[in-house]
């Protein structure tokens, strides 16, 4: 959850679907979509070319404000990079191209079905990190068909005997195993830092990253929840570690970042004693929907004047839908939409205890990390939400209120971009002090030396 970028990541949580583009040999698919999004008078025509599922998931009102959201996140539109690519996957055409913006570049991905209709679309921060020539660690597969996920297990060198291990759980959006965004890869950094300190690390590509179009086109998509998106795979990853003789089955930990941190207590509660403890990195005891609405409100300040009216109208519509959510039945939530996203996704989360309630019930070694520089989950939503809900003197609880941003980093940013999504375009790595604190917590298992 990252706002200005958080706007994009909340959209990426569900691979947005659109439909039929008019054929234009002079323009790339991304250029055609962006051209339509930039012109309010084209909204209806673009919506009419969507599939029925997309029209339901992204009403005209939400579609008309999508470009304003992208400008709020990325800044002024500068054009398209000369990197348009098209690949065929299981009968779909996947079209990608980099959108050049003044603050942070975006990757536009459009999926066309056999009839030329848009079956999927998302805008994600474009990664500027050079790919490593060789992936460090062992390649593994998480879970079972049809949702197997590729991952990487990084073991400490020269380890003697079974070692402790940690599973990394992503934040919102279809993240890769490194949680790549802009110029940074926080999960890759954590894996390297912790493995060098004697801890095995398992990270993997998220289900919505690998199977986004299959999920979005499924008949039961309206009932898609974090159970399928995150929880099942995190538990499968832990079970994979437990079956590895090189891993100490009594010292398997869970590290959830952002939305992953909010879900970590629920994951542990459903894992039948699999995890010895957990680290909640830049999570919150508040609801995801509440944080998203705050982020969307903050982003309104960056929306161009010409788009303010439609943006604020959509914001009011989303707030109204969120207010009505608690009174909805499951069936009503599955047919409702909040900000272009299935309302049931949020409704289902609201049926479960708050993270702090889970933590108090579990009372297992838990480390809370929240960043003082975090503009996506701010201090009120992070540290103060925990302090208001938990006994901070509980013996099982360890807290670190660190001078880092949402990605656990301390970039040397010019004041003009500090506290914005543009920080993620600066080359940086996870703060070493944070990595050491996580190491100490795991190796001491909540204060008890192993």
N, C-alpha and C positions, 0 to 999 in steps of 0.2 A: 504494500500500500504505500504509494508515494505520490504526493500531490504537488505540484503541478503534474508530475509524472503519474501520480496516483490515478489521475483521470484516465490515463491510457491503460494502466494496469487493471483497473476495474473493468474496462471494456474487454481487455484481453482474457479475463477470466472465462468468458464465453466467446468462442470464436464467432464473431458476428457474421451473419449470413446476409447476402444481398442477391439480387437477380440480374436479369438480362441486360447486358451492355449492347448498345448499338455497335455494329462492326465499323471500325475506322482504321484503315490500313496506315494512316498517317500518325496515329497516336498509339502509345502503349496502353495497356489496360489500366495501369495506375493513373496515367494522365487523364484518361477518360473519366475515371471515378472522381479524381480530385477536381477536375473541371466542373463536374456536376455538383459536387459538394460545396464549391465556392460560390455557386450562383443559386440564390434562394428560389428563383423561378424554375430551376431544374429539379427541385426536390421531388415534386409530384411525379415527374417523368421517371426519375431514378427509382422511386418507390414502386412505381407500376411495373418496373422491370425486375423486381425482386421475386424470389420464390414466396410461396404462401407462408412458409415457416419464418422467413426473414421479415416479411411484412408484419407478422404478429410480434416477433421479438423486437423489431425496431420500427415503431410507429413513425408516421410522417413528422410529428412534433419533435421526436428525438433525433431523427435523421437530419432535420433542418438545422439543428444546433450542433451537429457533430463537428463541422469545420471550425466552429468557434472553440470547441473543446481542444481541438488539435492545435489551434493557434495559441490558446492559453498555455498549453503544455510546451510546444516547440518554438513559439515565437513567429516572426514574420516568415511567410513562405518565400523561398528563394529559387525554387525550381526542382527539377528531378536530376538525380545522378544518372550517368550513362551506364547503368548496370542492370537494366531490365533483363529478367530471366524467366523462362517458362519451362516447367517440368510436368510430365504426365505421371499421375499417381492414381492407380486403381480407377481409371475412367474419368478422373478429374484433371483439369489443367490448373496448376498452381503458378500464379504469376507474382513475382516479387520485384520491387524497385525501391531504392532509397529516396526519401523525400527530404530535400535540403531545407532546413529551417534555421532561423537566426540563433536560437538558443540550443536546441538539441535536434539532431537529425532523427528521422523516423524511418522504419522499414514498413512499407505498405505491402501486405500480402492479400491477394485476391484469388479465391478459388472458384473456378467456373465449372459448372456441370456439363453434361453432354449436350445440352440445348443452348449453351452459351450464357446461361444465367449464373449470377454470382451465388455460389453455394457457401461461401465463407469469406470473411474479410476482417483483418485486424491491422492496427497501427501500433508498432512497438518501438521503443527506443532502439536506434541502430547501434549495434556493437561496433566499436572501433578498436577492439583488442585483437592484435594479430593472433591467429590460431597457432597453437603450439605444434611443432613438427611431429611430435609423438606424445600421446597421452600417457602421463605417468600413472601407474597403477594397473590393476587387473580389470578387465572388462567382465561385467556380470549382467545377468538378466533378473529383474525384479518381478515377482508376481507370476500369474498364470495367464494363458490364452483366454480371451482374446486381447488382454490388456497388458501384455508383457512390456516392460520398460527397460531400455538399456541404461546401464549405470557403470560407475567406476568405484572400485574398492582400493583405497590407498593404505597400505600397511607400513608400520614403522620399519626402518631398516635394522637389521641385526637384532630383532626382537627375540628374547629368550622366554619361552613359555607363552601361554595365552595372554593376550593384551586386551585392555579395555577398548571399547569402540563406541562410535556415535553415528547416528543416522541424521542427515541434514534434510529438513523439510522446508520447502519453498514458501515464499509469500504468494500473493495473488497474481494471477496471470499464467499463461502457458510457458513457464520458465524451463530453460535447459538445466542440465545438472550443475552448471557453474553459476546459475542465477545471473546470467550475463545481462548487463544494462549499460548502454553508453560505452565508456572506455574501461569498465571495471567488471570483475568476476569475483564477487565476494565468497561464493561457496568454494571455488577453486583455491582462493587464498586460505580459507579456513582449513581445507583438507591438507594443504601443504604444511601449514603452521602446526596443526595438531599432530600430524603423522611424524613430524620432526621431533615432537616432544613425547613420543611413545604411545600415541593413541591412533587406532585404526579409524578411518573415516569412509563411510559409504554415502555416495551421492548419486542421483539418478535424474533422468529427464522426466518432467511431470507428465501425467496422463494427458492433460489438455494440450501439451506441447507435441506429443507424439501422435495423438489420435483426435486432434481438434475437430477435423471435418466429420469424422465418424460420430463423434459425440453430438455435434450440432445437428446432424441430419437424422439422428435416431428418433424413433417414434415416441420414446419416453423422455425426450430432451426436457420437456417442461417440468419433469420431476428430478432433474439432475441436481445433486447436492454435493457438499464437501465430503460426504461419506465416500462417494465414487471418485471425486476429484483428488482427494488428498489422503483421507484417513486409511482406507484399505491398503494403499500402496506403502504408506509409512510403516504399517504393521508388517506387511510382507517383507519390507527391507530389514526390519528387525529380526524377523524369523530366519531370513537368509544368513544373517550374522550368527544367530544362535546355533545354526547347523555347521558352522565353520570351526574346526578344531583349533584354529589359530586364535580364535576370539574367546575371551572369558565370558561365558554366558551369564554370569552374575554381575557383569559390569558393562552392560549395553545401555547407552544413554540416547536420548532424543533431543536434538537441537532444532527448534522451530523458529523461523524468522518471519516477522511481520504477521501475516495471516496464519502462517505456520505456527508462530508462537501463540496466537490466540487459540488455535486448535490443539496444541500440544497436550494440554491436560485431558481433553476428550480422547485424543489418540491413546494416551497412556491408560485411561480408564477402560478402554475397549480392548486392551492388548493382553489381558489375563496375566499380569505380572511380568511381562516381557522386559520392560525397561526399569533399570535401577534408579533412574532419576532423569531430570529434564532441564534444559536451558531454554528460556523464553527470551529471544532476542528481539527487542523493539516490537513487542506485542502490546496488548491492551486488555483491560477488563471491560471495556465498552464494546458495543456491537459493531460489526463491520459496517453495517448500513449507516449507523450514526457517524462513524468516522468518514465514510465516503461523502455524506451530505455536507459535513463541515469542510471537507477538502474542496468539494464542488463550489461551495459558497465562497471560500477563499479565492478560488480560481477565477471567479467572476470579475475580480479587479483587473485581471489581465486580458479580458475579452474586449476586442475592439468595440468602439462605441456603436458602430453600425449593427453589431450582433447582440448588444446588451439586452434589447427587449425580448428577443426570442430565447436567449439563454436564460434569462431570469424567469421567463414563463415556464420553461422546462424544469428549472430548479424548483419552482413552486409546485409544479405537477408531481415531481419526484418526492418532495417533502410531504405532500398531501397523501400520496400513495403509501409512504412509509408510516405515516400516522394511522392509516387505516389497516395496516398489516396485522397488528395483534388480534383484531376482531375477525380476521378472515378464517375460513375453514381451509383445509388442505386443498380441496378442489378449487376453491376460489383463488387461492394463491397460485395454483398451477395455471390459471387462465389470466392472471394479472401480470403486468410488466412494470418494473421500476427502473427508470433511466435506461431503457432498452435491454434490461436484463430480467430474466424470469423471477417473479416475486417469490416463488417457492424456494429458491436458493437461500434467500434471507429468512423466510418463514421457518424453514426447517432448522436453521441454526438457533432461532429464538425459542424453539421447543426444548432446548437443552440448557442445563445450568450454565451460569456465567463461568468464565475460566477460574476466577478466584474461589468459587464454590467447589469446583472440582479439586483445586489445589488443597483447600482445607480438608476435604474429605480424604484425599489420597495421603497427604502428609509425608510424601517421600522427598528425598533431596531435590531441591528445586533452586535454580539460579535465575534471577530476573536481571536482564540487562536492558536499559533504556538510554538512548542517546540525548544529551542535552542539546545537540545541534539538529535533532530530527524534526523536519518540517512536515513529514508525512503522518507520523504518529507523534503529536506534540507532547509537551511535558504534562499537560492536563490529562491527555488521553493515555499516556504511558505511566510514568512514575506516580503521579498523583492518583490515578485510578487504582493502582495497586495499594498505595498507602491508605486509601479510603476503605478498602475492602478486606485487607489482610491484617493479621497480627504480625507486624514486621519484626517482632522479637522471637518468632517461632524458630525452634532449633533446626528445623529442616530447611529453612529459607536463607538463601544468600542473595544479596543485592549488589548490583554495580550500576551506578548512575554515571555513565561515562561521557567524556567530552568528544562524542562522535556523532556522525549523521545516521541516517536510516540504514545505511549499508555498512555500519560499524567502522567507518573510515574518518580520517581527519584531513581532508584535502586542503591544500594551501590555495584557497580560492580568493580571487579579488572580491572586495566588498560588494561590487555590483552584481555578482552572481552567487555569492554565499547564501545558503538557505534556499536555493532554487534547484530545479532539475538540471541546470547547466553544470552543477558540481559533478554530475555523473559522467561528463565528457572529459574530466580531468583524470589523467593517469594516477592511480592511487591503489593502495592495498589495505586490507583489514588492519586496524590498529594492533600493533604487537602487544600492547598491554592488555587489550581485550582478549586476544588469543591466549596469553599467559594466564589470565584469570579463569578462562574456561578450562584450560589444562589443569590448573590447581584444583578447581572444583571437581573435575572428573577423577583425577588421580587420588584425591583425598576422600572422594565419595561423601561429600557433605561434612567433612571435618574428620573423618576416620581414615587414617593412613592405611593403604592396602599393602 
